[in-house]
Amino acid sequence: MANADIEAVKAAHPILDVLGALGIPVSHGRIRCLRPENHSHGDRTPSVSIWTDRGQFKCWVCVDVKGDVIDLVRLARNCGFREALEFLGGAPASLPAGRPQSSAPVNRNLPGTEAPALPNQATESAEAEEEALRQTLLAALLDACPPVGGKIGQYLVKRRIFKRTWDSQRLRMVDDYAGISRKLEAAHGLADLERFGIFNPAGHLRFYRHVLLFPYYDPTGRAVYLQARAIDPEAKPKELSLAGHIPLPYNSRLLDGEPGQIYLCEGVIDTLTLLEQGFPAVGVPGAANFKAAWGPLFRNKSVHVAFDPDAPGETGAAKAIERLQAAGIEARRLSPPAGMDLNDWFRRG
């Protein structure tokens, strides 16, 4: 799909109208962050600014929560580039009349003013190119980073997660921030590195404090997503993620279709904790992030949903169980003791 067509889609959908269609309330030019798990109290005081004249948004805490209306839809619906375009292609008829317009208003529902048609073949091609580029940049980052060791290894050992598990999951660390930054910028340039959330808008590698890297691999062993964790307990947020949709759960290689049990964890650290103890475990990056499309991946498995025993964990567990059961998967709640996540539980037990 041509860039001009994509820009036409953006221009045809003022950001306030898109927010309305997504059911996201706006207060004084701000919304609550679409990744509330990165904020104290779930971003009770909205941290995301909206610029109606530019059709842009930006969270002042999460460096990867920003962009245009397409990025907004992708984050809000946890979907890919194609799905976001399809949502916007159908949005004019579903948006309420009378909402404030941006500086480039569109007369909705009049002949000749509909959003441009989005041929499936063109959008599939654009999405495939986008995903291929993201994987190329992710592979370059991981190639530049060595396996876990030193202080970062000590951090994991304190959590009773040991080298055999680091190596089996191919964890990486940022040990030479300046050198890795120079290597990536020289090979790939800043624009794409920034767009996919590897560099920040100031032109710097984002993982300065978030030095422990958790790659997500598909069943072929190809890295398709990334989370990074800070080992400094004062760092906020404690984790950063690659920009774009989350294609698979963490450690999805265990979803092989063979009969058995699986423990579904909230976050990578809890997943590694169970793997260290010999339990088959996969993870989601936050309790709210289990996708309905993932349900069939768990075929023939009996799933124990072991999310944290707090309000977000209980809500997320209920939604994950509902989505798994809708896919015909046996699923039940496994709750750690109150006030503990799985890692706390095993360390104290």
For each residue, the residues with C-beta under 8 A, 3 or more apart:
1: 5 6 85 118 119 122 123 125 126
2: 5 6
3: 6 7
4: 7 8
5: 1 2 8 9 116 118 122
6: 1 2 3 9 10 70 85 126
7: 3 4 10 11
8: 4 5 11 12 115 116
9: 5 6 12 13 70 85 88 89 115 116 118
10: 6 7 13 55 68 69 70
11: 7 8 55 104 106
12: 8 9 88 92 106 113 114 115 116
13: 9 10 17 18 55 69 88 91 92 106 115
14: 17 18 52 55 99 100 101 102 104 105 106
15: 18 19 50 51 52 55 56 57 68 69 72 102
16: 19 20 26 50 52 99 100 101 102
17: 13 14 20 21 91 95 99 101
18: 13 14 15 21 22 69 72 73 88 91 95
19: 15 16 22 24 25 26 31 50 72
20: 16 17 23 24 95 96 99
21: 17 18 87 91 94 95
22: 18 19 72 73 76 77
23: 20
24: 19 20 31 32 76
25: 19 31
26: 16 19 29 30 31 50
27: 30 31 46
28:
29: 26 49 50 52
30: 26 27 46 47 48 49 50
31: 19 24 25 26 27 46 48 50 57
32: 24 36 42 43 44 46 47 48
33: 36 38 39 43 46 47 48 59 61 62 65
34: 48 59 65 72 75 76
35: 38 39 59 62 65 75 241 286
36: 32 33 39 42 43 288 312
37: 42 286 287 288 312
38: 33 35 43 61 62 236 237 239
39: 33 35 36 42 43 44 47 61 62 237
40: 44 236
41: 44 45
42: 32 36 37 39 312
43: 32 33 36 38 39 46 47 61
44: 32 39 40 41
45: 41
46: 27 30 31 32 33 43
47: 30 32 33 39 43 59 60 61 62
48: 30 31 32 33 34 57 58 59 60 65
49: 29 30 57 58 60
50: 15 16 19 26 29 30 31 56 57
51: 15 54 55 56 57
52: 14 15 16 29 55 100 101 102 103
53: 102 103
54: 51
55: 10 11 13 14 15 51 52 68 69 102
56: 15 50 51 66 67 68
57: 15 31 48 49 50 51 65 66 67 71 72
58: 48 49 65 66
59: 33 34 35 47 48 62 63 65 66
60: 47 48 49
61: 33 38 39 43 47 236 237
62: 33 35 38 39 47 59 65 237
63: 59 66 197 200 201 206 240
64: 197 206 240 241 242 243
65: 33 34 35 48 57 58 59 62 75
66: 56 57 58 59 63 71
67: 56 57 70 71 72 75
68: 10 15 55 56 71 72
69: 10 13 15 18 55 72 73 88
70: 6 9 10 67 73 74 81 84 85 88
71: 57 66 67 68 74 75 84
72: 15 18 19 22 34 57 67 68 69 75 76
73: 18 22 69 70 76 77 79 83 84 87 88
74: 70 71 77 78 79 80 81 83 84 244 245
75: 34 35 65 67 71 72 78
76: 22 24 34 72 73
77: 22 73 74 83 84 87
78: 74 75 245 246 289 291
79: 73 74 83 84 87 245
80: 74 83 84 127 131 244 245
81: 70 74 84 85 123 126 127 130 131 244 245
82: 85 86 123 124 126 127
83: 73 74 77 79 80 86 87
84: 70 71 73 74 77 79 80 81 87 88
85: 1 6 9 70 81 82 88 89 118 123
86: 82 83 89 90 118 123
87: 21 73 77 79 83 84 90 91
88: 9 12 13 18 69 70 73 84 85 91 115
89: 9 85 86 115 116 117 118
90: 86 87 93 94
91: 13 17 18 21 87 88 94 95 115
92: 12 13 95 106 108 109 113 114 115
93: 90 108 109
94: 21 90 91
95: 17 18 20 21 91 92 99 108
96: 20 99
97: 108
98:
99: 14 16 17 20 95 96
100: 14 16 52
101: 14 16 17 52 105 106
102: 14 15 16 52 53 55 105
103: 52 53
104: 11 14
105: 14 101 102
106: 11 12 13 14 92 101 113
107: 110 113
108: 92 93 95 97 113
109: 92 93 113 114
110: 107 113
111:
112:
113: 12 92 106 107 108 109 110
114: 12 92 109
115: 8 9 12 13 88 89 91 92 118
116: 5 8 9 12 89
117: 89
118: 1 5 9 85 86 89 115 122 123
119: 1 122 123
120: 123 124
121: 124 125
122: 1 5 118 119 125 126
123: 1 81 82 85 86 118 119 120 126 127
124: 82 120 121 127 128
125: 1 121 122 128 129
126: 1 6 81 82 122 123 129 130
127: 80 81 82 123 124 130 131
128: 124 125 131 132
129: 125 126 132 133
130: 81 126 127 133 134 244
131: 80 81 127 128 134 135 244 247
132: 128 129 135 136
133: 129 130 136 137 192 196
134: 130 131 137 138 196 242 244
135: 131 132 138 139 222 223 224
136: 132 133 139 140
137: 133 134 140 141 184 188 192 193 196 198
138: 134 135 141 142 196 198 215 223 224 225 226 242
139: 135 136 142 143 222 223
140: 136 137 143 144 184 187 188
141: 137 138 144 145 180 184 198 213 226
142: 138 139 145 170 172 213 215 223 226
143: 139 140
144: 140 141 179 180 183 184
145: 141 142 172 173 174 175 180 213
146: 149 172 173 175
147: 166 167 170 171 172 173
148: 152 153 156 163 166 171 172 173 212
149: 146 152 153 173
150: 153 154 173 175
151: 154 155 231
152: 148 149 155 156 173 211 212 231
153: 148 149 150 156 157 163 166
154: 150 151 157 158
155: 151 152 158 159 212 231
156: 148 152 153 159 161 162 166 212 272
157: 153 154 160 161 162
158: 154 155
159: 155 156 269 273 343 347
160: 157 273 276 343 346 347
161: 156 157 165 166 269 272 273 276
162: 156 157 165 166 276
163: 148 153 166 167
164: 167 168
165: 161 162 168 169 272 275 276
166: 147 148 153 156 161 162 163 169 171
167: 147 163 164 170 171
168: 164 165 275
169: 165 166 214 215 251 272 275
170: 142 147 167 215 217
171: 147 148 166 167 212 213 214 215
172: 142 145 146 147 148 213 215
173: 145 146 147 148 149 150 152 211 212 213
174: 145 177 180 205 207 208 210 211 213 228
175: 145 146 150 211
176: 179 180
177: 174 180 181 205 207 208
178: 181 182
179: 144 176 182 183
180: 141 144 145 174 176 177 183 184 205
181: 177 178 184 185 199 204 205
182: 178 179 185 186
183: 144 179 180 186 187
184: 137 140 141 144 180 181 187 188 193 198 199 205
185: 181 182 188 189 190 193 199 203
186: 182 183
187: 140 183 184
188: 137 140 184 185 192 193
189: 185 192 193
190: 185 193 194 199 203
191: 194 195
192: 133 137 188 189 195 196
193: 137 184 185 188 189 190 196 198 199
194: 190 191 197 198 199 200 201 203
195: 191 192 243
196: 133 134 137 138 192 193 242 243 244
197: 63 64 194 206 240 241 242 243 244
198: 137 138 141 184 193 194 205 206 242
199: 181 184 185 190 193 194 203 204 205 206
200: 63 194 203 204 205 206
201: 63 194
202:
203: 185 190 194 199 200
204: 181 199 200 208
205: 174 177 180 181 184 198 199 200 208
206: 63 64 197 198 199 200 210 228 240
207: 174 177 210 211 213 228 240
208: 174 177 204 205 211
209: 230 232 235
210: 174 206 207 228 229 230 235 239 240
211: 152 173 174 175 207 208 228 230 231
212: 148 152 155 156 171 173 228 229 230 231
213: 141 142 145 171 172 173 174 207 226 227 228
214: 169 171 226 227 228 229 250 268
215: 138 142 169 170 171 172 223 225 226
216: 223 224 225 226 227 246 247 248 249 250 252
217: 170 221 222 223 224 251 252 253
218: 221 222 224 247 248 252
219: 252 253 255 256
220:
221: 217 218 253
222: 135 139 217 218
223: 135 138 139 142 215 216 217 226
224: 135 138 216 217 218 247 248
225: 138 215 216 241 242 246 247 248
226: 138 141 142 213 214 215 216 223 241 242
227: 213 214 216 239 240 241 242 250 268 285
228: 174 206 207 210 211 212 213 214 239 240 241
229: 210 212 214 238 239 268 269
230: 209 210 211 212 235 238 239
231: 151 152 155 211 212
232: 209 235
233: 238
234:
235: 209 210 230 232 238
236: 38 40 61
237: 38 39 61 62 240
238: 229 230 233 235
239: 38 210 227 228 229 230 267 285
240: 63 64 197 206 207 210 227 228 237
241: 35 64 197 225 226 227 228 246 285
242: 64 134 138 196 197 198 225 226 227
243: 64 195 196 197
244: 74 80 81 130 131 134 196 197
245: 74 78 79 80 81
246: 78 216 225 241 284 285 289 291
247: 131 216 218 224 225
248: 216 218 224 225 252 294 297
249: 216 252 255 264 282 283 284 290 294 297
250: 214 216 227 268 271 282 283 284 285
251: 169 217 254 271 275 281 282 283
252: 216 217 218 219 248 249 255 282 297
253: 217 219 221 256
254: 251 262 280 281 282
255: 219 249 252 262 282 297 298 301
256: 219 253
257: 299 300
258: 300
259: 300 301
260: 280 300 301 302
261: 280 301 302 303 304
262: 254 255 280 281 282 298 301 302 303 304
263: 274 279 280 281 282 303 304 306 334
264: 249 281 282 283 284 290 303 304 305 306 307 320 331
265: 270 271 273 274 281 282 283 284 306 307 342
266: 270 283 284 286 287 306 307 308 313 316 341
267: 239 270 271 283 284 285 286 341
268: 214 227 229 250 271 272 283 285
269: 159 161 229 272 273 341 343
270: 265 266 267 273 274 281 283 306 341 342 343
271: 250 251 265 267 268 274 275 281 282 283
272: 156 161 165 169 268 269 275 276
273: 159 160 161 265 269 270 276 277 342 343 346
274: 263 265 270 271 277 279 280 281 306 342
275: 165 168 169 251 271 272 278 279 280 281
276: 160 161 162 165 272 273
277: 273 274 346
278: 275
279: 263 274 275
280: 254 260 261 262 263 274 275
281: 251 254 262 263 264 265 270 271 274 275
282: 249 250 251 252 254 255 262 263 264 265 271
283: 249 250 251 264 265 266 267 268 270 271
284: 246 249 250 264 265 266 267 287 289 290 316 320
285: 227 239 241 246 250 267 268 289
286: 35 37 266 267 289 312 316
287: 37 266 284 290 307 308 312 313 315 316 317
288: 36 37 312 315 316 319
289: 78 246 284 285 286 316
290: 249 264 284 287 294 316 319 320 323
291: 78 246 294 323
292: 295 323 326 327
293: 296
294: 248 249 290 291 297 298 323
295: 292 298 323 324 326 327 329
296: 293 299 327
297: 248 249 252 255 294
298: 255 262 294 295 301 303 324 327 329 331
299: 257 296 327 328 329
300: 257 258 259 260
301: 255 259 260 261 262 298 329 330
302: 260 261 262 330 331 332
303: 261 262 263 264 298 321 324 329 330 331 332
304: 261 262 263 264 331 332 333 334
305: 264 317 320 321 324 331 332 333 334
306: 263 264 265 266 270 274 334 335 336 342
307: 264 265 266 287 313 314 316 317 320 335
308: 266 287 312 313 336 341
309: 313 314 335 336 337 338 339 340
310: 313 314
311: 314 315
312: 36 37 42 286 287 288 308 315 316
313: 266 287 307 308 309 310 316 317
314: 307 309 310 311 317 318 335
315: 287 288 311 312 318 319
316: 266 284 286 287 288 289 290 307 312 313 319 320
317: 287 305 307 313 314 320 321 333 335
318: 314 315 321 322 333
319: 288 290 315 316 322 323
320: 264 284 290 305 307 316 317 323 324 331
321: 303 305 317 318 324 325 331 332 333
322: 318 319 325 326
323: 290 291 292 294 295 319 320 326 327
324: 295 298 303 305 320 321 327 329 330 331
325: 321 322 328 329 330 331
326: 292 295 322 323
327: 292 295 296 298 299 323 324
328: 299 325
329: 295 298 299 301 303 324 325
330: 301 302 303 324 325
331: 264 298 302 303 304 305 320 321 324 325
332: 302 303 304 305 321
333: 304 305 317 318 321
334: 263 304 305 306
335: 306 307 309 314 317
336: 306 308 309 340 341 342 344 345
337: 309 340 345
338: 309
339: 309 344
340: 309 336 337 344 345 348
341: 266 267 269 270 308 336 344 345
342: 265 270 273 274 306 336 345 346
343: 159 160 269 270 273 346 347
344: 336 339 340 341 347 348
345: 336 337 340 341 342 348 349
346: 160 273 277 342 343 349
347: 159 160 343 344
348: 340 344 345
349: 345 346
